[in-house]
């Protein structure tokens, strides 16, 4: 009997594009109405009209671009060439929850296109040595015909753990990087390899969804915000072959991109301090300097999101500090003739423009001119958020019905409010403190644990009698059990 697996796919629809354009038009009308209704005067009103006009032109261009992204489908001959590639999966581990780690390892063994090798590196975890899990995985990988290694090294950071895995797989044609809590959809590796049929493609990003998205309000809104960002901003960049940042839970790189830059990857410094984070964006930068970087919407991975505000805050601050450092490197190294360079500048232009407008409307106008912004201005960011988050509704998950995703979509005003206030302040604070280059999370053990218990560890028994353990997830809608396991021999 076949075992059901946790899966998802991104559905493309002309209705989504039409609805997004309609909501953007409504937001433009709301902005125009607010400018006309406010007592800003002819000069200020005209300037604001120009600002909003530029904003909506950029949003419209981005909307058309992310709908232009296509899933790569190579020819039969190209597929055979891809099947012959040596694909090595790099799995750095540090203080990970054993349940999530097992879930991820089992998903690697259950791939429709199994990797050639999987290399786990325990980066000096302080909450255990995963001995039982290591014994099970070594056996299960051998049963699946996959070369597997499991090293334990002294703590040196994620990059050094990945480098240790690279050194034991020097002949790999493609390196697939995952996180220790990554649970891949059954066809994720097969799909993420397809864009490499084009010689110019140097790296491929997967789509990251949350495993624990229904835990609480924070995980719901974070999943909505994170998924929407991938399917709008990153999809638009992918259409131009200029993805700026791949996600850690699932990305793939040509072997030479990683090996040729390994020394600089391990020894990056900023203001005299070693950089411990922003590893995915640096690998993506190396790939950009050699060719195209794209996203494959059909390559899906599930990961654990922070379930507490303090954990999310540390993670986001690390992202913002890393983003600041990486922005400086892009300005320095990306060719000015490439689309990625200008896409990067446009992104920072929109951040600066929106921050300036927000400060003007909420501070300058009320204090200096006595003009309060009209309530109708509140509709503008909400409508824009809902327009972009329509892409979230296009994600079809095996463990969730569309009505529940629609309820999450309605929470977009919460994400917009957080983005315009708390996250914006954290962004600028992260820029100001970017010299703090430490990792900042999981120093005292795993911060997120798998809610449902895993099966017992591999028992000490004869190989012929050992049964492969399962990891089970409960579907909250149907109460059916989703099991991840290696197919029976």
Number of C-alpha atoms within 10 A of each C-alpha: 5 6 11 14 20 20 18 21 16 19 14 14 11 9 10 19 19 12 15 24 19 14 21 25 17 17 25 22 14 19 24 19 14 21 23 16 13 16 17 19 10 10 9 13 18 14 13 18 18 11 14 20 15 13 15 17 13 13 17 15 11 19 21 15 19 22 19 14 23 15 17 19 12 15 11 9 10 14 16 12 12 20 16 10 14 17 27 29 28 24 26 27 23 24 22 25 19 18 19 24 23 27 24 25 24 23 25 27 26 19 18 14 17 22 24 16 20 26 22 23 24 24 23 19 20 13 14 13 14 16 10 13 17 18 15 18 22 16 15 21 20 12 13 15 13 18 15 19 17 17 16 16 14 11 14 12 19 22 21 21 26 24 20 20 24 21 11 13 21 12 14 20 16 24 27 26 23 23 22 28 29 28 32 30 24 25 20 26 27 18 22 28 26 22 22 23 18 12 10 14 19 26 33 31 29 26 27 25 24 21 22 20 22 16 13 11 14 19 22 24 23 19 23 25 22 16 20 23 16 25 25 23 18 24 27 25 25 27 18 19 24 26 29 25 23 27 20 21 26 28 30 28 26 21 22 17 21 20 17 11 14 18 11 10 19 19 13 14 15 12 10 8 13 15 24 22 20 22 21 19 20 23 22 28 25 21 26 27 17 13 15 21 30 33 31 23 26 23 28 26 29 23 23 24 23 21 20 13 11 11 16 17 16 14 16 16 22 23 17 22 25 25 20 19 19 19 16 10 13 20 14 11 13 18 14 12 8 14 15 24 19 15 17 18 14 13 12 13 12 14 13 12 14 16 15 11 15 14 12 14 17 13 16 15 17 13 12 8 11 12 16 16 20 16 9 16 18 16 18 20 19 18 23 23 25 22 24 26 25 21 26 25 21 17 20 16 15 14 20 15 13 13 10 12 19 13 12 20 23 14 19 25 19 15 20 19 15 14 15 14 13 11 18 15 14 17 21 15 14 21 17 13 14 22 19 18 20 15 18 14 16 14 13 10 15 15 17 18 17 19 12 11 11 17 13 11 16 18 15 11 9 7 9 6 9 13 12 18 20 18 22 20 22 14 14 12 10 10 10 13 15 18 17 25 21 20 13 10 5
